[in-house]
Every structure is written in C-alpha cells, then in structure tokens.
Amino acid sequence: MISFIYDIAKQFEFSLEIKVSAREEGRLKSSFKIFWQKNKDKILISTIPSVIAIVLTAFFSQLQEPKSTDLEREKFVIELQEKVNNGTLTQEQVETYFENFSSISKYQTAFFKANKADKEVSGIEVKQEVTVTATIPSEDFDNYIFQKQNNDTIIQNAKVYIISPVLVAGIQKKWTGEYEGENIRFYVKDKEFLEKSQNKVISFNTGFFIICEIRKITNITDGKEKIIWDISEVTNYGTDEEHIFKHNTSRNTKNKVVVGQLSLFSE
C-alpha cells in the first residue's frame, strides 16, 4: 500500500513521506502518517489531501478491468499534472485515472494476497479520520486480487505491410510489420510462405504487404496488457493493388496468379 501511494505521488510530482507507527503490545491496529512539504505552491498543497483520500478509497475498492494503453495513460497523466499545477483538477478526473490508467492492480493484488495468506487476518477495516470507508472480510479478498486474463482473436484478410522480415533460413525470430497504422512484431506460422521467403523465392521490396490471417492474443497480468501477434496463414502478397500474387498453402490448390493480375515474382 505504501509503495502504491509513493508511486502515485511520483506520478503527480508530490513530495511525500510516510511514517508507520509500531503496534502497541496486544493491539491489532497499525497507524500510518503521511507528510508533505508546506512550502510548496498553495494550489498544490490544497490538492494533495483530496488526491490521497481518493488514492486510499481506490486502493480498497474492487478491481476493474484496465481500459487503456500505455500511451493513453502517459498522455492522461501529463494532462492531470497540468491540472494539478493550475488548480483545476477535479475529483472526477482523479477517479477516472484510477478506473482506467493507474497501476493499482499490481499493488492491490500483492496486498490482498499477503493478507489472504495470513490466516490470522479475519478482515480489513479502513478509516479516514473517524469515518469507516471500507470493511472487507477475508472471504472477499479474492475480489481484490487481479487474475490473469487472456483474449484470443482471429482476424481474417488482414493487410500487413512488412517492415523487417527474417530471411535467414531456420531462424525463428519475430518479423516487424505495420497493421492498421500500428507497428507490430509477430511470428510467421505459415510454413510454406516462410520457406519461400527465406529461400529467396519471394523478394521483398518497398511497400511489400501480405493479406493474411492474424491471431491476436491479449494477455492481462497484474493490470498490464501484453499483445502477442501470429501470422497463421498468408493468402496474398504484393507491393501495390495492381500486382498481387496469390499464395496457397498445401491446404489449398496449386499456386496460381489471381486472374487479371500480374505476378511480381517467378517460382
């Protein structure tokens, strides 16, 4: 929990210090005190307490699925920092940050896993001042632990421009290409297309693209999204729309040029 607070303070460029008081003998409660410098800008100082309150509320709320990419998160944090500096940051904007952009799941998962493993912990009660803001029994801890999620999608007739092919025979490395304006790295699983590429049957020129079946695997672990791309099958390739060569795997008929179109490559 402390690591998470420091992480958020770093994002918002707050200077914080957290002190933990030792438990008194026979007591079950731990006390945390958060300090920040008062010689900073008055707008910033007035913002910190409300942000910390939202931080703690978010930490003890059930996890939501992440809804953003790293780039979106970076842009959003920059926008929030500007609002902190000029005093226009709203509670709704901070709450949006935690719902969509923060790294809360990593810290929250570690916190609740540790408490779940401690059989002496029967529950957690959270107080801010004298108000109880959350009461979480141990049987509900799993609801606060982020589970790994996978999403497997097959995309047909995808057009991928090849940026960097792997043309050394027998080398299993990822290719680089552009799909829908995004640079992606992927393995080519179409054995016949791969062999033709690596044996110089197919030549790669500027603007070279393939029409293919893509498998997109999205893994989400501890709130972090990782996408794996595979090219399952290549059906066509070329360098412009007027000259497209049809590629058939052994599952189809003998290779032939698309009717009405010229072959870029001879076999």
N, C-alpha and C positions, 0 to 999 in steps of 0.2 A: 504494500500500500504506500509506504514511504517512497519507494522508487518511482511509483506512478506519479505521485504528487510532484516530485522533483522533475520528472520527465515533462509534465505539463507546464511547470514553472519555466523550464528551459524553452519550451515552445513559445510561450508568451513573453519570454525575457523578463520574468520576475526573479528577484534575488530573495530566496527563502532559506530559512534554517529551521529544521525540525528537531525538537528535543523530546526524548522519551523518558518518562519518569519510571524508576524501578517500582515494581509492585510492593506494596506493604505486605508484611507477613500475614498469610491467611486470606489475603484479598484476591479477587479474581479480575479486577479491572486494571487496564494499562492506560496511562494518560499520555497524550501527545500534545505538544505545544508548537505552534507554527509562528515563526517570527519573520518579519520583513522590514527592510530599511524605510524609515520615515523621512529620510532626507531626499527622497525621490520626488518626481513631479506629483502634485496633488491629485491630478486626474488618475494617474496610475495607481496611487495609494488607495484611492476610493474604490477602484475596480477590483483589487486583489481579494478582499474578503468575500465578495459575491461570487467570484470565479472559484475560490476554494470551496465554498459551500456547494456549488454545482458539481465540482470535482468529486466531492465525497458522496453526494447524492447519486451521481452517475456510477461511482465505483460499487455501490451496494444496490444497484438496480440490475434486473435480469438482462443478460446479454442479447443484443440484436445482431442480425447478420450485417457484416460490413457492406456498405453500398458505394464505395468509391475506389478509384485507382490511386496509386501513389502520387501521380501528377496532380489529380484533383485535390488531394489532401494538401500538397505543398502550396498550391495556389490559394486554397481556403485559409490555411494558417497565415500566409502573408497578408491576406485581406483582414483577418482577425487582428493581427498585430497592429495594422494601421488604425483600426477602430479602437484598440486599447490606447494607442498613443494620443488619439484626438478625442477620447472620452465618449465615443458613440457606440461602444459595444453594448449589445442588449443581451438579456438573459436567454432569449430565444436563439440567438446566434451561437452562444456558448453551448446550449443544449443540442443544437444541430451538429456542432462539432463532435460532441461525444457520441451521438447517434450514428454518424456517418464517417468520421475521419480519424478519430483518436485510436491509440494503440491500447485501449483499455482492456481488451480481451486477454492479452498476454499476461498482464499483471493480475487481473482479476482471477483468471484461471489458476495461476500459481498460488494465490492467496487462499482460494477455496479448496484447492486440492490439499494444501498443507493442513487446513482445519478439518477437512473430511478425514484425513489420515489420523488425526489426533482424537482418539475415542473419548477422551475426557471432555471434549468440546460438545456441548449439547445444543448450542445455538449462538447467534451473534446479535447483540443489540447495539444500535448506533444512535448516539445522541449528539446533537449540536446545541450547545448551551444546556437548557433544561428540557428541550423538546426531543422526544424519541422519533427519529426519522425512518428507522428500519428495524424490524425484528425478523430474523431469519433462522428458523430451526434447522438443525443439522441434516434432517431428511430432505431439505430443499436445496442443499449445497450443489447438487448436480445441475440445477437450473442456472447456476452461475459459472459453470465450467464449460469452456468452449470446446466443442467436439470437432474433429476434423471432418470437413465436408468435401465431397467430390461431385463434379458435374461433368458428364461426358457427352459431347455434342458432335454429330456428324454433319458436315457441311458439303453439299453436293455442288458440282460445277463452280467451284471457287477459282478465281483468277489470281494467280500469284506471280509477281514479277521476281525473277531470280537476280539477286544481288551478288551472292557469293556461293557458287556450287562447290561441292567437294568432289574433285575429279581424279583423285588418286585411288586406283583400284584396291579394294579390300579395306579401305579406311572407313570406319563407322563414326563419322562426326556430323554435327548439325550443319545444315545449309542455312543461308540467310536469304530472306526474301521480303517482299512488300505485299501485304494483303490489306485491302481497303484502307490504304494510307498509313498503315502501321507496319513497322519493321518487326518481323518475327523470325525466330530460329526454330528449325524443325528437322526431323529425320525423314528421309525418303524411304518408305517401306515398299514401294513398287519395285520389285527386284529387277524386272526386265528394263524399266526405264533407267534405273540406277546403273545397271551394267552397260547399257548403251552410252550413257553419259561418261562413265569412267573409262570406256574403251574407245572413246573418240568417234563413235558412230554419230552422236549428236554434238553439234558445235554450239557454243553459247556466245551470242552477240549482244550488243547494246539493245535494250528493250525486250530481251527474251522473257517470255512468260509461259506458264503452264496452266491448263484448265484441269482441275483435279478434285479429288475427294479429300477433304481435310478432316482430321479428327482433332477436336479441341477439348483438352482435359483441363478443367479448372479445379485446383486443389486449394482449400482454405484451411490453414492451420494457425491456431492462436491469432485469428483475425487477419492474417496475412495471406494475400491471394497470390498463387503461382499458376501460370498457364503453361501447359505443355502442348506443342503442336506436332502432329504427324501427318505426312502426306501418304494416304493409304493407297491411292491409285491415280495415275496420270492418264487422262483421256486424249488431250490435245496439247500441242505446243507450237510456238511460233514467235515472230518478232513484230508482226503487225496483223491487223484484222484481215488483210487481203491474202496473206500467205500463212495458212495454219495447217500443220501436219497432224494427222490423227495417229495416236499411239494406242495400240491394242495389246493388252496383256494376254497371256496364254489362256485366260478365261474366255477371250473373245475370238473372233475370226482372224485370219491372216491380216497383217498390217496393210493398210491401203490409204491413199491420199483422199481427203474429203473431196467429193465431186464438185468440180467447178473451181477448185483451189489448187495452187501450185505447191509443190514440196520444197521446203527450204533445204532439206538435207537428203542425200542419197544414201542407200544402205547396200 
